[in-house]
């Protein structure tokens, strides 16, 4: 049994459920509906974790934990990190395809040399010609 400290409250607990103790997880479960309702009531406002925590008078670590646990999504259209990452991957793929198409295949010097192994090249085949 390994004991670790809770990321939110600092209590020691058995590390079977991640980095947050069960008491803090219960508190986050109670906080989530309040946050969801607040966001629905202010749907025309865009929030960051900081501004949402400040407007609701909640600890920013708890708000960030909701995001980290997947309760809240950090989706900003056009600026999302996932969109940028996807674009970078596409660009990298296009660059890779371009370099593969332009690079010529390696030429073999001669069929005889290509068919010999290193030992045969270095020490001969052992057969007299």
LINPETA-V644611 format. One record per residue. N is the residue number from 1. RES is the residue in one letter. D_CENTER is the distance of its C-alpha to the mean C-alpha in Angstrom with 2 decimals. Layout:
# LINPETA-V644611
N,RES,D_CENTER ; N,RES,D_CENTER
This chain:
# LINPETA-V644611
1,X,28.81 ; 2,X,26.44 ; 3,X,26.74 ; 4,X,24.13 ; 5,X,24.44 ; 6,X,22.99 ; 7,X,20.45 ; 8,X,22.61 ; 9,X,26.19 ; 10,X,26.38 ; 11,X,28.29 ; 12,X,28.21 ; 13,X,27.27 ; 14,X,26.53 ; 15,X,22.85 ; 16,X,22.80 ; 17,X,20.77 ; 18,X,17.85 ; 19,X,18.07 ; 20,X,20.37 ; 21,X,23.99 ; 22,X,25.62 ; 23,X,27.79 ; 24,X,25.00 ; 25,X,23.21 ; 26,X,26.58 ; 27,X,26.86 ; 28,X,23.49 ; 29,X,24.75 ; 30,X,27.88 ; 31,X,26.20 ; 32,X,23.98 ; 33,X,27.01 ; 34,X,28.47 ; 35,X,25.40 ; 36,X,25.22 ; 37,X,28.94 ; 38,X,28.73 ; 39,X,26.17 ; 40,X,28.40 ; 41,X,31.46 ; 42,X,30.02 ; 43,X,28.29 ; 44,X,29.36 ; 45,X,27.78 ; 46,X,24.27 ; 47,X,22.74 ; 48,X,20.24 ; 49,X,19.43 ; 50,X,22.19 ; 51,X,24.76 ; 52,X,24.26 ; 53,X,24.71 ; 54,X,27.70 ; 55,X,29.29 ; 56,X,29.08 ; 57,X,30.08 ; 58,X,27.24 ; 59,X,25.49 ; 60,X,22.32 ; 61,X,20.57 ; 62,X,21.41 ; 63,X,20.17 ; 64,X,16.79 ; 65,X,16.71 ; 66,X,17.41 ; 67,X,14.34 ; 68,X,12.14 ; 69,X,14.01 ; 70,X,13.59 ; 71,X,17.24 ; 72,X,16.79 ; 73,X,14.62 ; 74,X,13.95 ; 75,X,15.29 ; 76,X,17.40 ; 77,X,18.89 ; 78,X,18.73 ; 79,X,16.70 ; 80,X,13.48 ; 81,X,10.31 ; 82,X,9.40 ; 83,X,12.91 ; 84,X,12.74 ; 85,X,9.78 ; 86,X,11.84 ; 87,X,14.92 ; 88,X,13.81 ; 89,X,13.00 ; 90,X,16.40 ; 91,X,18.15 ; 92,X,17.03 ; 93,X,18.21 ; 94,X,21.46 ; 95,X,22.04 ; 96,X,21.64 ; 97,X,24.01 ; 98,X,26.40 ; 99,X,26.65 ; 100,X,27.19 ; 101,X,29.94 ; 102,X,31.70 ; 103,X,31.73 ; 104,X,34.90 ; 105,X,35.07 ; 106,X,36.62 ; 107,X,40.36 ; 108,X,42.35 ; 109,X,45.40 ; 110,X,47.71 ; 111,X,47.69 ; 112,X,49.70 ; 113,X,47.34 ; 114,X,44.27 ; 115,X,45.86 ; 116,X,46.80 ; 117,X,44.75 ; 118,X,44.35 ; 119,X,47.21 ; 120,X,49.47 ; 121,X,48.84 ; 122,X,49.43 ; 123,X,52.31 ; 124,X,53.67 ; 125,X,54.05 ; 126,X,57.04 ; 127,X,59.15 ; 128,X,62.02 ; 129,X,62.36
